[in-house]
């Protein structure tokens, strides 16, 4: 009374405002008494859901219009809009659709978690959402997440993204290493191929050399040695001088023998060439050289035949 007389500027009123209240605090929390008195302005009444008085009524929860739920300093509403129930918890990222069959189970779960549930009795004021949902029904594909859960998921995705980036960077690094290793393996393979080719070429050269050595060993048995039969220019000159001497001697004998007589068989030339019976005066230089070569070849043949007979 005295505080009212002093007005809002009195010391008593300022002291009253500074005192803590059991019905509200600075965070915006209000007690059930405050909420109950506020609802009475709209002609609404709160009844405890699990009280014996309400339980004796045996009312199915789907036939109600709204519930107010409280746990410690948190309040939220479960309300029927149109023909469907929605969980309007402010801790969710959006309204959560609740089916009629799940409503009773949902309320029982809240009671198990320690929530106090109050039934709002009376005619609720009209709202635009209620009018809209009277005409259409909502289909919710994904349940809304808790705000903290969504933040945690965002952080987890960020961490996973970071891990993925690190993994990709590591894979890129290992990819470079793999490419370098592949290049090294190809270089080693080419080097081994080159070495094998060089080894094959060396083996081929050795085989050819051995084959040539074997041929040289077998040459005295299979092929006659002709190196000794090859005449030097000095030997050829001596043979030509001997040939001309024989021709002169034969010419002298023919002059001494009367015509019609044959020369002694021992003095008949043994060469097969017709050029040997010709007059040396009629032979040109080329004919004489050809005759000398023929004599040389016949000498080689005679030596070869002699060797075969031995």
Rosetta blueprint (number, residue, H / E / L):
1 X L
2 X H
3 X H
4 X H
5 X H
6 X H
7 X L
8 X L
9 X L
10 X L
11 X H
12 X H
13 X H
14 X H
15 X H
16 X H
17 X H
18 X H
19 X L
20 X L
21 X L
22 X L
23 X L
24 X E
25 X L
26 X L
27 X L
28 X L
29 X L
30 X E
31 X L
32 X H
33 X H
34 X H
35 X H
36 X H
37 X H
38 X H
39 X H
40 X H
41 X L
42 X L
43 X L
44 X L
45 X E
46 X E
47 X E
48 X E
49 X L
50 X L
51 X L
52 X H
53 X H
54 X H
55 X H
56 X H
57 X H
58 X L
59 X L
60 X L
61 X H
62 X H
63 X H
64 X L
65 X L
66 X E
67 X E
68 X E
69 X E
70 X E
71 X E
72 X L
73 X L
74 X E
75 X E
76 X E
77 X E
78 X E
79 X E
80 X E
81 X E
82 X L
83 X L
84 X E
85 X E
86 X E
87 X E
88 X L
89 X L
90 X L
91 X L
92 X E
93 X L
94 X L
95 X L
96 X E
97 X E
98 X E
99 X L
100 X H
101 X H
102 X H
103 X H
104 X H
105 X H
106 X H
107 X H
108 X H
109 X H
110 X H
111 X H
112 X H
113 X L
114 X L
115 X L
116 X E
117 X E
118 X E
119 X E
120 X E
121 X E
122 X L
123 X L
124 X L
125 X L
126 X L
127 X L
128 X H
129 X H
130 X H
131 X H
132 X H
133 X H
134 X L
135 X L
136 X L
137 X L
138 X L
139 X L
140 X L
141 X L
142 X L
143 X L
144 X L
145 X L
146 X E
147 X H
148 X H
149 X H
150 X H
151 X H
152 X H
153 X H
154 X H
155 X H
156 X H
157 X H
158 X H
159 X H
160 X H
161 X H
162 X H
163 X H
164 X H
165 X H
166 X H
167 X H
168 X H
169 X H
170 X H
171 X H
172 X H
173 X H
174 X H
175 X H
176 X H
177 X H
178 X H
179 X H
180 X H
181 X H
182 X H
183 X H
184 X H
185 X H
186 X H
187 X H
188 X H
189 X H
190 X H
191 X H
192 X H
193 X H
194 X H
195 X H
196 X H
197 X H
198 X H
199 X H
200 X H
201 X H
202 X H
203 X H
204 X H
205 X H
206 X H
207 X H
208 X H
209 X H
210 X H
211 X H
212 X H
213 X H
214 X H
215 X H
216 X H
217 X H
218 X H
219 X H
220 X H
221 X H
222 X H
223 X L
224 X L
225 X L
226 X L
227 X L
228 X L
229 X L
230 X L
231 X L
232 X L
233 X H
234 X H
235 X H
236 X H
237 X H
238 X H
239 X H
240 X H
241 X H
242 X H
243 X H
244 X H
245 X H
246 X H
247 X H
248 X H
249 X H
250 X H
251 X H
252 X H
253 X H
254 X H
255 X H
256 X H
257 X L
258 X L
259 X L
260 X L
261 X L
262 X L
263 X L
264 X L
265 X H
266 X H
267 X H
268 X L
269 X L
270 X L
271 X L
272 X L
273 X L
274 X H
275 X H
276 X H
277 X H
278 X L
279 X L
280 X H
281 X H
282 X H
283 X L
284 X L
285 X H
286 X H
287 X H
288 X H
289 X H
290 X H
291 X H
292 X H
293 X H
294 X H
295 X H
296 X H
297 X H
298 X H
299 X H
300 X H
301 X H
302 X H
303 X H
304 X H
305 X H
306 X H
307 X H
308 X H
309 X H
310 X L
